[in-house]
């Protein structure tokens, strides 16, 4: 299980930042060109690890949304009763004709 402590993650990031800085300084001291420095596999690996550590740090810290105070306090609304639907008028039944009774 991975460590989720924020201080541990920050310490890991500091270690990788130092390693990237040392490698970059070493390559510059050696006289490498900037394009060659950026293509250095060890430096690229260290930078990739640093990016991964940043993502893990963000994932480990809880996302806290600041609460905004309402600008104007709205008065409490009264509960409204649902309106009654109008009743449908029933159709008057036609009286049976005399022919059908016979």
Backbone bond lengths (Angstrom), bond angles and torsions (degrees), N, CA, C in turn:
res aa  C-N    CA-C-N  psi(-1)  N-CA   C-N-CA  omega(-1)  CA-C   N-CA-C  phi
1 X - - - 1.440 - - 1.531 107.89 -
2 X 1.298 117.04 137.58 1.452 122.33 -176.91 1.532 110.93 -76.77
3 X 1.315 115.04 153.43 1.457 120.96 177.47 1.522 107.90 -78.11
4 X 1.320 116.57 131.07 1.458 120.35 -177.33 1.525 111.84 -111.33
5 X 1.326 116.91 8.85 1.454 120.73 -178.68 1.526 109.15 -74.11
6 X 1.309 116.29 131.97 1.461 121.87 -175.94 1.525 111.29 -64.04
7 X 1.324 117.60 -40.33 1.464 120.35 -177.89 1.531 111.22 -65.29
8 X 1.327 117.30 -35.78 1.461 121.03 178.26 1.523 109.86 -67.05
9 X 1.324 116.84 -43.41 1.465 120.89 178.56 1.525 111.40 -62.02
10 X 1.333 116.87 -41.31 1.462 120.38 179.29 1.528 111.20 -66.20
11 X 1.328 117.27 -36.62 1.461 121.22 177.53 1.528 110.39 -65.92
12 X 1.331 116.90 -40.01 1.458 120.79 177.76 1.527 110.69 -63.46
13 X 1.325 116.36 -41.71 1.466 120.04 179.13 1.527 110.57 -64.13
14 X 1.322 117.60 -40.26 1.464 120.86 179.07 1.527 110.54 -63.08
15 X 1.331 116.00 -39.47 1.462 120.66 178.81 1.523 110.57 -63.00
16 X 1.335 117.46 -44.16 1.462 120.65 -179.56 1.525 111.23 -69.92
17 X 1.344 118.10 -35.26 1.470 120.03 176.59 1.528 110.17 -62.29
18 X 1.323 116.36 -42.05 1.466 120.52 178.21 1.530 110.93 -63.83
19 X 1.324 116.48 -41.94 1.461 120.55 -179.24 1.525 110.87 -64.80
20 X 1.336 117.29 -39.42 1.469 121.18 178.18 1.523 109.39 -65.04
21 X 1.317 117.02 -44.39 1.467 120.80 -179.53 1.529 111.37 -63.28
22 X 1.337 117.05 -41.52 1.463 120.71 179.63 1.529 111.29 -65.23
23 X 1.321 116.28 -43.48 1.467 120.14 -179.35 1.522 110.77 -65.34
24 X 1.329 116.26 -41.62 1.459 121.41 179.54 1.534 109.58 -63.06
25 X 1.333 117.31 -43.76 1.461 121.24 178.93 1.528 111.05 -64.71
26 X 1.330 116.20 -39.79 1.463 120.21 178.58 1.521 111.16 -61.94
27 X 1.335 116.74 -43.94 1.463 120.12 -178.98 1.530 111.36 -67.92
28 X 1.330 117.01 -36.90 1.463 119.70 177.37 1.533 110.81 -67.88
29 X 1.316 116.98 -39.45 1.456 121.79 179.15 1.521 111.13 -63.79
30 X 1.314 115.23 -35.23 1.457 121.18 179.74 1.523 111.56 -70.91
31 X 1.351 115.94 -17.39 1.460 119.96 177.02 1.526 113.05 95.65
32 X 1.315 118.04 21.23 1.469 120.92 179.11 1.519 110.00 -75.46
33 X 1.323 115.26 149.84 1.459 120.40 176.44 1.526 109.40 -76.95
34 X 1.326 114.46 162.52 1.461 119.37 -177.88 1.534 111.14 -61.87
35 X 1.323 117.91 -40.39 1.468 120.19 179.67 1.529 111.22 -64.49
36 X 1.333 116.95 -36.32 1.460 120.87 178.44 1.522 110.59 -72.06
37 X 1.329 116.77 -34.05 1.466 120.75 179.54 1.522 110.11 -65.51
38 X 1.322 116.73 -43.18 1.463 120.52 -179.31 1.528 112.26 -66.83
39 X 1.326 117.42 -24.12 1.463 121.31 -179.50 1.526 112.58 -91.23
40 X 1.323 117.78 -3.78 1.457 121.53 -178.97 1.528 110.04 -60.68
41 X 1.338 117.73 123.53 1.474 119.45 -175.40 1.530 113.92 -64.71
42 X 1.323 117.58 -34.90 1.461 119.74 -179.49 1.526 109.99 -68.75
43 X 1.331 116.42 -43.61 1.461 120.63 179.02 1.539 110.67 -63.83
44 X 1.328 116.48 -41.15 1.469 119.86 178.43 1.522 111.00 -63.47
45 X 1.325 116.51 -39.40 1.473 120.51 178.27 1.530 110.78 -63.58
46 X 1.335 116.38 -44.21 1.461 120.38 -179.69 1.535 111.10 -63.67
47 X 1.321 116.39 -40.61 1.469 119.67 178.63 1.525 110.91 -66.18
48 X 1.325 116.43 -38.15 1.465 120.18 178.59 1.537 110.38 -64.69
49 X 1.300 116.56 -41.87 1.470 120.23 177.70 1.523 110.84 -63.75
50 X 1.325 117.01 -38.51 1.458 121.28 178.32 1.526 110.26 -62.68
51 X 1.335 116.87 -42.65 1.471 120.07 177.42 1.527 111.14 -63.42
52 X 1.319 116.89 -40.84 1.474 120.28 178.51 1.522 110.91 -63.14
53 X 1.317 116.08 -41.29 1.464 120.00 179.59 1.532 110.76 -64.15
54 X 1.327 117.01 -38.28 1.471 120.41 177.76 1.525 110.55 -62.31
55 X 1.327 116.08 -43.33 1.472 120.11 179.29 1.525 110.68 -62.54
56 X 1.320 116.37 -41.30 1.458 120.13 -179.67 1.520 111.35 -67.38
57 X 1.325 116.70 -36.02 1.455 120.23 178.14 1.522 110.41 -65.44
58 X 1.316 116.22 -42.34 1.464 120.18 178.51 1.522 110.23 -64.46
59 X 1.329 117.20 -39.62 1.465 120.97 179.81 1.530 111.46 -68.89
60 X 1.327 117.13 -30.82 1.464 120.53 -177.07 1.522 112.18 -79.22
61 X 1.322 117.32 -27.17 1.466 119.25 -178.99 1.516 109.13 -84.14
62 X 1.304 117.38 135.96 1.465 119.93 179.95 1.526 110.76 -69.83
63 X 1.304 115.33 143.42 1.455 121.14 178.90 1.515 108.43 -83.49
64 X 1.315 117.60 111.91 1.456 122.69 -179.00 1.519 107.80 -108.60
65 X 1.303 115.06 122.42 1.459 119.78 178.50 1.526 108.41 -97.10
66 X 1.314 117.22 128.11 1.466 118.66 178.85 1.522 110.73 -68.78
67 X 1.321 114.75 136.83 1.457 119.17 -179.99 1.515 108.61 -83.32
68 X 1.318 115.65 134.14 1.449 120.39 178.93 1.522 108.69 -96.86
69 X 1.304 114.46 133.19 1.461 118.79 178.12 1.522 108.15 -76.70
70 X 1.318 117.24 136.55 1.466 118.42 179.29 1.523 110.09 -64.72
71 X 1.335 115.65 137.26 1.458 120.74 -177.83 1.520 110.78 -66.49
72 X 1.331 116.43 -46.49 1.459 121.36 -179.90 1.523 107.28 -128.39
73 X 1.304 115.94 128.56 1.462 119.51 178.63 1.524 108.32 -74.80
74 X 1.301 115.62 124.08 1.462 120.28 179.88 1.525 109.44 -84.86
75 X 1.343 117.22 139.42 1.464 118.64 177.52 1.529 110.06 -68.32
76 X 1.303 115.50 150.99 1.458 120.25 -179.34 1.519 109.68 -65.74
77 X 1.292 115.90 134.34 1.462 120.11 179.81 1.523 109.75 -83.35
78 X 1.322 114.60 141.85 1.454 119.49 176.39 1.515 108.16 -78.58
79 X 1.298 114.27 146.91 1.453 118.15 178.64 1.516 109.42 -70.13
80 X 1.290 115.24 128.31 1.459 119.51 -179.92 1.529 108.79 -97.15
81 X 1.309 114.70 138.55 1.460 119.16 177.06 1.524 107.22 -80.83
82 X 1.306 116.67 141.81 1.460 117.70 178.09 1.530 109.96 -65.44
83 X 1.302 115.11 140.46 1.467 119.26 -179.18 1.521 109.23 -71.06
84 X 1.324 113.99 143.53 1.460 118.65 179.34 1.519 108.80 -77.44
85 X 1.309 114.66 141.36 1.450 119.29 178.45 1.525 108.79 -79.77
86 X 1.321 116.98 141.71 1.471 117.98 178.41 1.534 109.57 -66.43
87 X 1.311 114.30 140.97 1.467 118.76 -178.55 1.524 108.93 -76.12
88 X 1.321 114.32 142.77 1.462 119.14 178.40 1.527 109.25 -79.66
89 X 1.312 114.92 142.08 1.462 119.64 177.92 1.517 108.37 -78.15
90 X 1.314 115.00 135.62 1.452 118.92 178.82 1.523 108.75 -81.91
91 X 1.278 115.52 142.28 1.462 119.71 179.56 1.528 109.01 -75.83
92 X 1.292 114.95 139.84 1.464 119.65 178.86 1.526 108.66 -72.93
93 X 1.312 115.68 133.12 1.451 119.50 -179.46 1.522 109.03 -77.97
94 X 1.289 114.13 139.84 1.464 118.62 178.46 1.524 108.56 -75.39
95 X 1.347 115.00 136.57 1.470 116.62 176.64 1.524 109.77 -68.50
96 X 1.303 115.31 146.44 1.467 120.04 -179.17 1.520 109.82 -67.35
97 X 1.276 117.22 137.83 1.461 120.88 179.79 1.508 110.23 -75.31
98 X 1.300 116.55 158.87 1.451 121.01 -177.46 1.518 112.10 -69.40
99 X 1.286 117.25 -25.72 1.459 120.54 -177.28 1.521 111.06 -66.26
100 X 1.297 117.80 -36.55 1.455 119.93 -176.29 1.529 110.53 -76.09
101 X 1.360 117.81 -23.17 1.437 120.95 -179.30 1.527 111.53 -77.60
102 X 1.274 118.24 -26.94 1.455 119.91 -174.10 1.441 113.75 -78.39
